[in-house]
């Protein structure tokens, strides 16, 4: 291990951002904070992306490690102590200067500070605390801060950090305790879950306190998140999704992130993914995760012990719908919100728009298209005023084959790793154009 | 009859006022922007001067009779680039006068949908610029940036930065419309129109003068994962037309 003291700030930035890039979370959402004179910055609850790197991922925060020194030897990690790379560390002042100056130029929304473990967890956590403290108090920074809680660090330190940050996260790394034992010799499931539980308790206690005293300082107001690596260990999709569901329900997490395994250090206990990182699998997990959080689905509805993996050809919602044709078609004018949400091609926004617009008029398929409904998918599952858009056999194989034709184009692009796009709630960015008159005619007369 | 009004929200509202004052049937009227109007044959037209008190009457009517949401949607739609915007606003108001508070729910109506669509476009572009605008620091300490939006969103974007950087000297220039938002460290925000060629040159980036430009480019390069390279996705999320103003894509 080479520890180089004489690196320039640019060299350090290069090393410590490259070492942090495998951490997925780069969101700046969950907290709304107005600006204030005497301070720099504010925060928007929807989050703000500032750029997109050449892999298509959003850049919202200055994502860096404090140091890439580490006492652990996790087999998949670029910073494992047995890996021969140049080691370095920022000083708290360097991190503050980079954050403030990038922020003022509108490059970033704030800081995402993680770290390898220098000497021991307490020492490292203390360094992170000192950095964040300076940023908030000396530099008067009111932007977004996300800090990793170091498993094994003193709970008192974690608490102090929690009062200065917007979001905290502890990486679960691998979905099962077995996988963790195999790949991360220095870590244990128990050690990871302990700070996670502590942050959860802190958040809920703080909520009570805030209802009593409005001026009480807030603790991790944007909630906590975690991340799991997809495809480094043999767990199936059902196991992954069940773990995620349990984290949402039992640990009150805001987000679970999935990270397709990229082999960066060769190790005989690691798989070598054929055809690159498992991006499609990761994409399906995100789609299903969305269904859990916003669409009222449960993991057990999407996958089972007998069918433990996602359909490669269909997205999880379509896949669920074609297996439950007895519930369809549903009538746009009368269906309740939860049923609308379960229709493929409908999202949170379009379902809300339907509910709003049908109060003042009868809806037709042409209207749905304007609201952002993807009729290519929704047409098989909806009626407007009792009519389907086109005569459709409500039969699983028929609909599946039609939907797959639609999906294949997308999946193909996936395999060529060229069109990956993170799911977004903000589907308005690509509002459908008004339908052509011929489409409206077809919809009106119920013919294809 | 064609009514020609000023292109600001106030100007358009004055046009609406004039249409109603003449008690003409709406189907015979059209409201156009004076600056975009090309005279047509067999068509009489009337120029409507700006009168803030009339505009305020219309605005008040919308806020009280329809809703604050409707008023906000119209004020953003008025920033849309379409030369038809004045007429679209007229049609919306006409429907709103009979529909009242329900107007924003009536997405099915073309007059409402058009305003909804224009409002979305303006909001989205303003949001893009909140994300993608870039400042650089001049040796004088002034942070300045340039944008070139399709719609007239400078004020919307500037109000975001005024909240974010209340104690900073900064300037944001819309080079298409030759106007700039100037913010001083005392907290004042002003919009200046008619920016000259010489003034706009002050905004040209000087890479040597600001050492954080290079650091940001370095970060932008190293944060990408080579194995996941996906230029198509990057292009979907970050449309090419914004890149010419963005530090990380500039040579």
Interface residues (C-beta under 8 A of the other chain):
Chain A: X9 X10 X13 X14 X17 X18 X20 X21 X22 X34 X35 X36 X37 X38 X39 X40 X41 X42 X48 X49 X50 X51 X52 X53 X54 X55 X56 X57 X58 X59 X62 X63 X98 X101 X102 X104 X105 X106 X107 X260 X262 X276 X277 X279 X353 X356 X357 X359 X360 X361 X363 X367 X370 X371 X413 X417 X418 X419 X420 X421 X428 X429 X431
Chain B: X99 X102 X105 X106 X107 X108 X109 X113 X117 X120 X124 X130 X131 X132 X133 X134 X135 X136 X137 X143 X145 X161 X162 X163 X164 X165 X166 X167 X168 X187 X212 X214 X215 X216 X218 X219 X220 X222 X223 X224 X225 X226 X227 X228 X229 X230 X231 X232 X233 X234 X236 X237 X238 X246 X247 X248
